[in-house]
Amino acid sequence: MSEKKLGVAIVGTGFGKQIHLPAFQLHPRTEVVAIHHRVLDKAKAIASEYNIAHAMDDLEDICRLPEVDIVSISTPPFLHYDMAKIALNHDKHILLEKPLNLNVYETREIYRLAKQKQKIVVPDFEFRFIPAWQLLKEYLDNDYVGKTRLIKIDWLVASRGNPNRAWNWYSVKERGGGALGAIGSHAFDYIHWLFGEIATISAYLGCAISQRPDPLSNNQLKPVTADDTCLITLELNDGTPVQVNLSSVTYQGRGHWLEIYGEKGTLVLGSDNLKDYVHGFKLYASRDNQPLEEIKIPERLAFPQVFDDGRLAPFIRVVNQLVENIDHNKMNAPSIIEGIYSQLLMDLTHKSHTQKQRLKVPSLQDFLLGNE
């Protein structure tokens, strides 16, 4: 394996500054060499604070830097498509935040361009890299529950429960806002990872808080068009029903729980930590209708280092996946291909809600080939 350090440009200074930047600085194979912000003075201030060589307000200029190998994009989703195309057209690899784009056709075009340019695009699907989730995957692969009978997901939090929380792009469906994009994108990815492809989908999308104050307009109320509650019923290809309940406005919601009921046993993975969506996951198992017992996470799966912000450790593993894919020129999962499937399911969720009907889900292979 090459030991060359890969130069990284950070694009997006919210989540990008909180998680992307420190993760790339901590990983032994990456070095942050450039920062992008639409306001040049802000880019320069961040560059000075974190000892970053280049600060720019033009993505084209950043991508012309020969020392940039990777562009890490964590801007709002309505900017992803154009930014990803710029990066790929300058022969850069990409780490792309979810939701990847505004629709699956944009994501498929990014995939095709990446394939043409022989560049790697990795989405931030960090749940695949959390130790408790990896242990759950091992139990499922070892047929612990047998044939599945029911899968249930509750992801019920209050992060946007306060109606006085400010209006911004997240409030606008057309800009990629809403709970479906923020957390449903993760749920669709880990359903695919753990259980395989989906045959049908039926969905309801709700918006409990229909207005929010806009701080840029003297706190005048502006309409919210993005969802904050999603009720989704899926049928796996093997016929197993999956019920998904998502909400960002549920005071004292139970947190994030995945329940798997099968002919041989039951697995329950969950966290009631409402302040950190990574810290706190525990795995419980039961066979022969015995009480659930907590399963200890083996040391071999543990993070080598943990941080106050639970998002950082799994994101470093996402960075590692990106580096390995670049080293070997492979799109090992999760890659842009898995991102396409998650985006496809989000698009079909909106369509099902609008049409008020259950829809068939094309296979991922058919969609990649354009045979949907």
C-alpha positions as CSV (number, residue, x, y, z in Angstrom):
1,M,0.0,0.0,0.0
2,S,1.2,3.5,-0.9
3,E,2.1,5.6,2.1
4,K,1.7,8.9,0.3
5,K,-0.3,11.4,2.2
6,L,-3.4,12.5,0.4
7,G,-4.2,16.2,0.3
8,V,-7.8,17.2,1.3
9,A,-9.9,20.3,0.6
10,I,-12.7,20.9,3.0
11,V,-15.8,22.3,1.4
12,G,-18.5,23.2,3.9
13,T,-17.6,24.7,7.3
14,G,-20.5,23.7,9.5
15,F,-20.4,19.9,9.9
16,G,-17.3,20.1,7.8
17,K,-15.5,22.1,10.4
18,Q,-16.9,20.1,13.3
19,I,-16.1,16.6,12.0
20,H,-14.6,16.4,8.5
21,L,-11.7,18.7,9.3
22,P,-10.5,17.1,12.5
23,A,-11.0,13.6,11.1
24,F,-8.8,14.2,8.1
25,Q,-6.2,15.9,10.3
26,L,-6.2,12.9,12.6
27,H,-6.0,10.2,9.9
28,P,-2.4,9.2,9.3
29,R,-2.8,9.1,5.5
30,T,-4.6,12.5,4.9
31,E,-3.6,16.1,5.3
32,V,-6.0,19.1,5.1
33,V,-4.4,21.5,2.6
34,A,-7.3,23.8,1.6
35,I,-10.5,25.2,3.0
36,H,-13.4,26.6,1.0
37,H,-16.0,29.2,2.2
38,R,-18.1,31.4,0.0
39,V,-16.9,34.3,2.2
40,L,-13.2,34.6,1.7
41,D,-12.4,36.2,5.0
42,K,-14.1,33.3,6.8
43,A,-12.1,30.8,4.8
44,K,-8.9,32.7,5.8
45,A,-9.9,32.8,9.4
46,I,-10.5,29.0,9.6
47,A,-7.2,28.4,7.6
48,S,-5.3,30.5,10.1
49,E,-6.9,28.8,13.1
50,Y,-6.2,25.2,11.8
51,N,-2.9,25.9,10.1
52,I,-4.2,25.1,6.6
53,A,-2.2,26.3,3.6
54,H,-4.9,27.5,1.2
55,A,-8.1,29.4,1.8
56,M,-10.4,30.2,-1.2
57,D,-13.9,31.2,-2.1
58,D,-13.9,29.5,-5.5
59,L,-14.1,25.8,-5.8
60,E,-12.6,25.7,-9.3
61,D,-9.5,27.4,-7.9
62,I,-9.2,24.9,-5.1
63,C,-9.6,22.0,-7.5
64,R,-6.8,23.4,-9.6
65,L,-4.4,22.9,-6.7
66,P,-2.1,20.0,-7.6
67,E,-1.7,19.1,-3.9
68,V,-5.5,18.4,-3.5
69,D,-6.3,14.8,-4.0
70,I,-9.7,14.6,-2.2
71,V,-12.6,17.1,-2.0
72,S,-14.7,16.6,1.1
73,I,-18.1,18.1,0.5
74,S,-20.4,18.8,3.5
75,T,-22.4,21.8,2.2
76,P,-26.2,21.8,2.0
77,P,-27.4,19.0,-0.4
78,F,-28.7,21.4,-3.1
79,L,-25.0,22.4,-3.7
80,H,-23.6,18.8,-3.9
81,Y,-24.3,18.0,-7.6
82,D,-22.5,21.0,-9.1
83,M,-19.7,20.8,-6.6
84,A,-19.1,17.1,-7.1
85,K,-19.0,17.6,-10.9
86,I,-16.4,20.3,-10.5
87,A,-14.3,18.1,-8.3
88,L,-14.5,15.1,-10.6
89,N,-13.8,17.2,-13.8
90,H,-10.6,18.2,-12.0
91,D,-9.8,14.5,-11.4
92,K,-10.3,14.7,-7.6
93,H,-11.7,11.9,-5.3
94,I,-14.7,12.9,-3.2
95,L,-16.1,12.3,0.3
96,L,-19.8,13.3,0.0
97,E,-22.2,14.0,2.8
98,K,-25.7,12.7,2.8
99,P,-28.2,13.2,1.4
100,L,-25.9,13.0,-1.6
101,N,-28.0,15.0,-4.0
102,L,-31.6,16.3,-4.6
103,N,-32.6,13.2,-6.6
104,V,-31.3,9.9,-7.6
105,Y,-30.7,10.9,-11.2
106,E,-28.1,13.5,-10.1
107,T,-26.5,10.8,-8.0
108,R,-26.4,8.3,-10.9
109,E,-24.8,11.0,-13.1
110,I,-22.1,11.6,-10.4
111,Y,-21.5,7.8,-10.3
112,R,-21.1,7.6,-14.1
113,L,-18.7,10.6,-14.2
114,A,-16.7,9.1,-11.3
115,K,-16.5,5.8,-13.2
116,Q,-15.4,7.6,-16.4
117,K,-12.7,9.6,-14.5
118,Q,-11.7,6.5,-12.5
119,K,-12.2,8.4,-9.3
120,I,-13.6,7.3,-5.9
121,V,-16.7,8.8,-4.3
122,V,-17.6,7.6,-0.8
123,P,-20.7,8.7,1.1
124,D,-20.7,9.4,4.9
125,F,-22.7,6.3,5.9
126,E,-21.0,6.1,9.3
127,F,-23.4,3.6,11.0
128,R,-21.7,0.8,9.1
129,F,-18.5,1.6,11.1
130,I,-20.0,1.8,14.7
131,P,-18.8,-1.2,16.8
132,A,-22.3,-2.2,18.0
133,W,-23.7,-2.1,14.5
134,Q,-20.8,-4.2,13.2
135,L,-21.5,-6.8,15.9
136,L,-25.2,-6.9,14.9
137,K,-24.1,-7.5,11.3
138,E,-22.0,-10.5,12.4
139,Y,-24.9,-11.9,14.4
140,L,-27.2,-11.6,11.3
141,D,-24.5,-13.1,9.0
142,N,-24.3,-16.1,11.5
143,D,-28.1,-16.6,11.1
144,Y,-28.8,-15.8,14.8
145,V,-32.5,-14.9,14.2
146,G,-33.1,-17.3,11.3
147,K,-35.8,-16.3,8.8
148,T,-36.8,-12.8,9.7
149,R,-40.5,-12.2,10.5
150,L,-40.5,-8.5,11.3
151,I,-38.1,-5.6,11.3
152,K,-38.9,-2.4,13.1
153,I,-37.0,0.9,13.2
154,D,-37.8,3.8,15.5
155,W,-35.7,6.9,15.2
156,L,-37.5,9.4,17.3
157,V,-35.7,12.5,18.6
158,A,-36.5,16.2,19.4
159,S,-33.6,18.0,17.6
160,R,-36.1,20.2,15.7
161,G,-38.9,20.0,18.2
162,N,-38.7,23.6,19.2
163,P,-40.8,25.7,16.8
164,N,-38.5,28.7,17.5
165,R,-35.5,27.0,16.0
166,A,-34.4,29.1,13.0
167,W,-35.6,28.6,9.5
168,N,-32.8,27.8,7.0
169,W,-32.3,25.5,4.0
170,Y,-33.1,22.4,6.2
171,S,-36.7,23.7,6.2
172,V,-37.0,23.6,2.5
173,K,-37.8,20.3,0.7
174,E,-36.5,21.7,-2.7
175,R,-33.1,22.3,-1.1
176,G,-32.8,18.8,0.3
177,G,-34.0,19.6,3.8
178,G,-36.1,17.4,6.2
179,A,-35.8,14.4,8.4
180,L,-35.9,11.9,5.5
181,G,-32.7,13.3,4.0
182,A,-31.0,13.8,7.4
183,I,-31.7,10.4,9.0
184,G,-33.8,8.4,6.5
185,S,-30.8,8.3,4.2
186,H,-28.9,6.5,6.9
187,A,-31.8,4.1,7.7
188,F,-32.2,3.2,4.0
189,D,-28.4,2.5,3.7
190,Y,-28.2,0.2,6.8
191,I,-31.4,-1.6,5.8
192,H,-29.7,-2.4,2.5
193,W,-26.5,-3.3,4.2
194,L,-28.0,-5.6,6.8
195,F,-31.0,-7.1,5.0
196,G,-30.6,-6.7,1.2
197,E,-32.7,-5.0,-1.4
198,I,-36.3,-3.9,-1.1
199,A,-39.3,-5.0,-3.2
200,T,-41.9,-2.4,-2.3
201,I,-42.3,0.9,-0.4
202,S,-45.2,2.8,1.0
203,A,-44.8,6.1,2.8
204,Y,-46.4,9.1,4.7
205,L,-44.5,12.3,5.2
206,G,-45.6,14.9,7.7
207,C,-44.7,18.4,8.8
208,A,-45.7,19.2,12.3
209,I,-44.1,22.6,12.5
210,S,-45.2,24.5,9.4
211,Q,-43.4,27.8,10.0
212,R,-40.2,28.9,11.6
213,P,-38.6,32.3,12.3
214,D,-36.0,33.5,9.8
215,P,-33.2,35.4,11.6
216,L,-32.2,37.0,8.3
217,S,-35.7,38.6,8.0
218,N,-36.1,40.0,11.5
219,N,-37.4,36.6,12.6
220,Q,-40.5,36.8,10.4
221,L,-42.1,33.4,10.1
222,K,-41.4,31.5,6.8
223,P,-43.1,28.4,5.6
224,V,-41.5,25.0,6.2
225,T,-41.9,22.6,3.2
226,A,-39.6,19.8,4.4
227,D,-40.8,16.8,6.4
228,D,-40.1,16.3,10.1
229,T,-41.9,13.0,10.5
230,C,-41.8,9.9,8.2
231,L,-43.7,6.7,8.4
232,I,-42.5,4.2,5.9
233,T,-43.4,0.5,5.3
234,L,-41.1,-1.6,3.2
235,E,-41.2,-5.2,2.0
236,L,-37.8,-6.9,1.5
237,N,-37.2,-9.1,-1.5
238,D,-37.7,-12.1,0.8
239,G,-41.1,-10.8,1.9
240,T,-40.1,-9.6,5.3
241,P,-42.1,-6.5,6.4
242,V,-40.1,-3.5,7.7
243,Q,-41.7,-0.6,9.6
244,V,-39.7,2.6,9.8
245,N,-40.7,5.5,12.0
246,L,-38.6,8.7,11.9
247,S,-39.2,12.0,13.6
248,S,-37.1,15.0,14.6
249,V,-39.9,16.7,16.6
250,T,-40.8,14.1,19.2
251,Y,-40.1,15.4,22.7
252,Q,-38.7,12.6,24.9
253,G,-38.7,10.3,21.9
254,R,-37.1,6.9,22.6
255,G,-34.0,7.6,20.5
256,H,-32.8,5.2,17.8
257,W,-33.8,1.5,17.9
258,L,-33.7,-1.4,15.5
259,E,-35.6,-4.5,16.4
260,I,-35.3,-7.7,14.4
261,Y,-37.6,-10.6,15.1
262,G,-37.0,-14.0,13.5
263,E,-38.0,-17.7,13.7
264,K,-34.9,-18.5,15.9
265,G,-34.4,-15.4,17.9
266,T,-34.5,-11.7,18.4
267,L,-31.9,-8.9,18.2
268,V,-32.4,-5.4,19.4
269,L,-29.9,-2.6,18.9
270,G,-30.6,0.8,20.3
271,S,-29.6,4.0,22.0
272,D,-31.7,6.4,24.1
273,N,-29.0,9.1,23.9
274,L,-30.8,12.1,22.4
275,K,-27.8,14.4,22.4
276,D,-25.3,12.2,20.5
277,Y,-26.6,9.9,17.8
278,V,-23.5,7.7,17.9
279,H,-22.6,7.3,21.6
280,G,-24.7,4.8,23.6
281,F,-25.6,2.0,21.3
282,K,-26.1,-1.4,23.0
283,L,-27.0,-4.8,21.4
284,Y,-29.4,-7.2,23.0
285,A,-30.1,-10.8,22.0
286,S,-32.6,-13.5,22.8
287,R,-32.9,-17.2,21.7
288,D,-35.7,-19.6,22.5
289,N,-38.0,-16.8,23.8
290,Q,-35.7,-16.1,26.7
291,P,-35.3,-12.6,28.1
292,L,-33.1,-10.2,26.1
293,E,-29.5,-10.0,27.4
294,E,-27.0,-7.3,26.5
295,I,-24.1,-8.6,24.4
296,K,-20.7,-7.2,25.2
297,I,-18.9,-5.5,22.3
298,P,-15.6,-7.3,21.6
299,E,-12.4,-5.4,21.8
300,R,-11.6,-6.2,18.2
301,L,-14.5,-4.0,17.0
302,A,-13.8,-1.1,19.4
303,F,-12.7,2.3,18.2
304,P,-9.0,2.7,18.8
305,Q,-9.8,6.2,20.1
306,V,-13.1,7.8,21.2
307,F,-14.0,11.4,21.4
308,D,-16.5,13.6,23.2
309,D,-18.4,14.0,19.9
310,G,-19.4,10.5,19.0
311,R,-19.6,11.3,15.3
312,L,-15.8,11.7,15.0
313,A,-14.6,8.1,15.6
314,P,-16.9,6.4,12.9
315,F,-16.2,9.3,10.5
316,I,-12.5,8.5,10.8
317,R,-13.3,5.0,9.7
318,V,-15.2,6.4,6.7
319,V,-12.1,8.4,5.8
320,N,-10.1,5.1,6.1
321,Q,-12.5,3.4,3.7
322,L,-12.0,6.3,1.3
323,V,-8.2,6.0,1.5
324,E,-8.3,2.2,1.0
325,N,-10.6,2.5,-2.0
326,I,-8.2,5.1,-3.5
327,D,-5.2,2.9,-2.8
328,H,-6.8,-0.1,-4.5
329,N,-8.9,1.8,-7.1
330,K,-12.0,0.0,-5.9
331,M,-15.6,1.0,-5.0
332,N,-15.9,-1.2,-1.9
333,A,-19.1,-0.5,0.0
334,P,-20.1,2.0,1.1
335,S,-19.5,3.8,-2.1
336,I,-21.4,6.1,-4.5
337,I,-23.3,2.9,-5.6
338,E,-24.8,2.5,-2.1
339,G,-25.5,6.2,-2.1
340,I,-27.6,5.7,-5.3
341,Y,-29.7,3.1,-3.6
342,S,-30.4,5.2,-0.5
343,Q,-31.3,8.2,-2.8
344,L,-33.5,6.0,-4.9
345,L,-35.5,5.0,-1.8
346,M,-35.8,8.6,-0.7
347,D,-37.2,9.6,-4.1
348,L,-39.7,6.7,-4.0
349,T,-40.7,7.7,-0.4
350,H,-41.6,11.2,-1.7
351,K,-43.4,9.7,-4.7
352,S,-45.3,7.2,-2.6
353,H,-46.5,9.9,-0.3
354,T,-47.6,12.2,-3.1
355,Q,-49.4,9.4,-5.0
356,K,-50.7,7.7,-1.9
357,Q,-49.8,4.3,-3.1
358,R,-47.3,1.4,-2.6
359,L,-44.6,1.4,-5.2
360,K,-42.3,-1.2,-6.6
361,V,-38.6,-0.7,-6.1
362,P,-36.3,-1.4,-9.1
363,S,-33.2,-3.5,-8.4
364,L,-30.0,-1.5,-7.9
365,Q,-28.4,-3.2,-10.8
366,D,-31.2,-2.3,-13.1
367,F,-31.1,1.3,-12.0
368,L,-27.3,1.5,-12.5
369,L,-27.8,0.2,-16.1
370,G,-30.8,2.6,-16.7
371,N,-33.3,-0.3,-17.0
372,E,-35.6,1.1,-14.3
